[in-house]
Amino acid sequence: YYYDDSLTQAFPLQEALTFDIAPPARCKYLMIYQNRLILGDDETWYISDPFTPDRFSTKSTTGYIRLARAKGGRHMNGVEFADQVVLFTEDQTWGLTNVDLDVPQLFPIHPGVGCVAPDSICVGDGVLLWLARDGVYLWLGGREAPKKISGDWDVTFDNMTFANEGGSNAALHNPMYDIRLANPDYTSAGVIYRFEMDTGTWSVISHGAAFNAVMYPLAVIHAPLGNN
C-alpha cells in the first residue's frame, strides 16, 4: 500500500498490483521482442507481462513455454528474426509470434534441424545462421525451409554435439560468417571457418602463433540498426 502525506485532505489507500514472481533467476538466454522480455534456461522460456519487463506471471499458461524435449533436447538460445522469435532446441527450430496478444502463437520452423551451440546463432544482412548437428544452416525467413550451407565441408561439420561443440562462437560481418568450434569449456583448435555469403564459399583462417588458440569475442551483439 502507499499514501501521500503531502495532501491536505484524506487520500484513500490504494492497493498495489501484485505479481506471482519476480524475473526468474539463473536464466542463460535473454531477448526483447515487441513489448515483452523473454528469458530462457535449458527447459523453459519465460515471457514477461506486456510492457512490464520486470514482472512475470506463473499462474497464466501463456507466461512460459516448454518446447518438446522427447527429441529436441535442451533449449539452445533464441533470437529475433523476420518479425518473430526463433527458438532452438538441440534438434528442432520453432517460431513464436503474436507475443503482444494474450495467447502467443508457436509453430515449427523445422522439426528435424536444431542448434547445438547457442553462441553460433547470428542475425544480419537479412539472414539467420547457426550450427546444427550436421553442419551450418542459413534461413531467409518466410515459408522457405532453412538451408544447409556446409555440404562441401561435411567432414568438418559432421556429427556436431553440444558436449563437443557447445561453446562454438560465431560472428557475422561484411557479410561473412566466422565460426570457431569449441566445447562448452571454450577449448578449441584455434582456426576460424569462414563462409562468404557473396560467393557461397568456405575458407579456413589461422592467426598463427601471434594469437592464443582460445581467443573469442567478448560479446556478440545483434543490432539491426540499418548498417553493418
N, C-alpha and C positions, 0 to 999 in steps of 0.2 A: 504494500500500500504506500501511497505518498500523499502529502498535503503541502500546501503553500501557505506558510505562516506570515507572508508579507501582505496578504489580502486583509482588508479591514472587516469584511463580512465573512460569515461562516462559509466554508467551502467543503462540499461533501467529499468524503474519501472515495477514491477510485480504485477498483481492483485491478492490479497489474495482470497483463497477459501471462499465462503460464504455458510452458512447453515441456515436453516429455524429457528431453535430454539436451545437453549442450552438443557442440560438434563432436563426433566420435573421435576417440584418441587413437594414436598409433596407425593412422592410415598411411599408405605408401603413395597414393596417386591423388592428384588434385586437378580439377579443371573448372572453368566457369563457362556456362552455356546459357544464353538468354538471361533469365533473371534468377538463376539458381547456381549455388555452389555444389559441386559434385565431388565427393571424397570416396576413395576406394581402398580396400585391402584385398587379401588373397581370396576372400569368399563373398564379400558384399560391396555393393555400390550404394552410398547414402546420398540422398537428394535433399537439399535444404528446402525450407518453405519459401514461397515466392517472395523475392525482393528482400529476404532476410537471411543472408548467408551465414549468420551465427546461430540460426535456430533450425533444429531438425526434429521431426516428429516420428516417433516409432509406433504410434497407435494406428496411423494410416498405412494401408497396404501399398500406397504409392510413394512412401517415404524411403524405400530401399528396394534394391534389385539384387537377386542372386541368380546368376546365369547358370545354365545347365552344366554340371560338373561330371556327369557319368562318363562323358567322352572328352569334354572340353578342358578338364583340369583347372588349375587355379587361374584367377584373374591376372591379366598381363597388361595393365595400364589401359588408357583410352585417350582420345584426342578429339577436338572439334574439327570437322572437315565436311565440306559440301552441305552446309546448313543442317548438320546433325552431329550427334555424338557417336563416335565409333568406339566400341568397347571390344576388347580382345580377351579371349581365354587362350590356353595353350593350343587348342585345336579348332577354335571357332571364332568368327568375327560377327559382331552384332551392331546394329544401328539403333539409335534412340532419338526420337523426335517428339515434338509437342510437349516438351517439359514445362511449358508455360500453362498447360491445362492440368486439370485435376488428375487425369489418367494419362501419363506419357505412353507413347507407342514404341514398343520394342519389336524389332524384326530381324531376321537373319540376313546378313550380307553374304557370308559364305559359311556353310555348315561344316566344311571339311578343311578349312585353312585358318589357322590361328597365328599366334605370335609367341615366340619363346624368349624374347629379350625386350623388356619394357623400354629400355633406352635406345632401342634401334628404330623406334617409331618416329618418322619425320614427316612434316607437312610443309609444302612450299611449292611455288611455281605451278599451282593447280593440281598437284598430285599428292598422294599419300603412299609412303614406302615403309616397309618393315621386314623383319627377319622371321620367317616361319620355319617349320620343321624341315622342309625340303628346299629351302632357299629364300631368296629375296623376292617380295611381291610388290607390285605397283597397282594402285587403284585410282581411277579418274573420277569416281563418284557415279551417280546415276544408276541405271539398270545394268550397265556393263559389269561383269564379274571381275574381281581382282586378277591380275595377270602376273604370272611368274616371269621374272626378267633375268634370272640367273641360270637358265638352262644350259648354257655353254660352260658353266662352272659347277656342274653337279657334283664333281668330286670334292670340290672345296666346301660347298654348302649342303652336302648330303647329310641326312640324319642329325639335324640340329636338335638339341635338347636344352631345357632350362638349366639342368645340372652342369652341362658342359659349356654352354654359350649364353647363359642368362645375364651375364654382365656386359654383353656386347653393346658398344656405344656408337651412335651414328650422328652425322650432321649433314644437312642439305644446303648447298650453296652453289651458285654460279652457272648453270644449275647442275651440280654433281652431287651424288650420294656417296659419302665416305663412311665406311663401317669398319670397325676394328673388333674382331672376335675376342671374347673373353668369357671366363666362367664367372659365377656370381661373386667371387673374391677379387675380380678385376685383374687376374693374371692373364697375359696374352703373349702371342708370338711377336707383337710389335709392329707388324705390317698393317697397312691400310688397304682395303679393297675399295676401289672407286668405280662407280657406274656413271658414265657421262650420258645424260639424257638426250643431248643434242645428236649424238652419234649412235646411241644404244650399245656402246662397247664397255667392256670391263678392263681394268688395269690394276696393277699392284704397285703400291708406293711404300718404300722403305726409307726411313730417315737416317739409317746407319747408326754408328756409334755415338753421334752427337746428341742423340735423344734417348732417354730412358725407354725401355721396351713397354712400360706400363703407363705411359702418358695418356691422359684423357682430357677432354674438355671439362672445365669446372662446372659448366651448366650448358644445357641446350635449350634455347628459348625459341618457341614458335610464335612469331609476332607478325600477324598478317596486316602489315602497315602499308602495303602497296609498293614496297620496294624490296630489293634483295638485302 
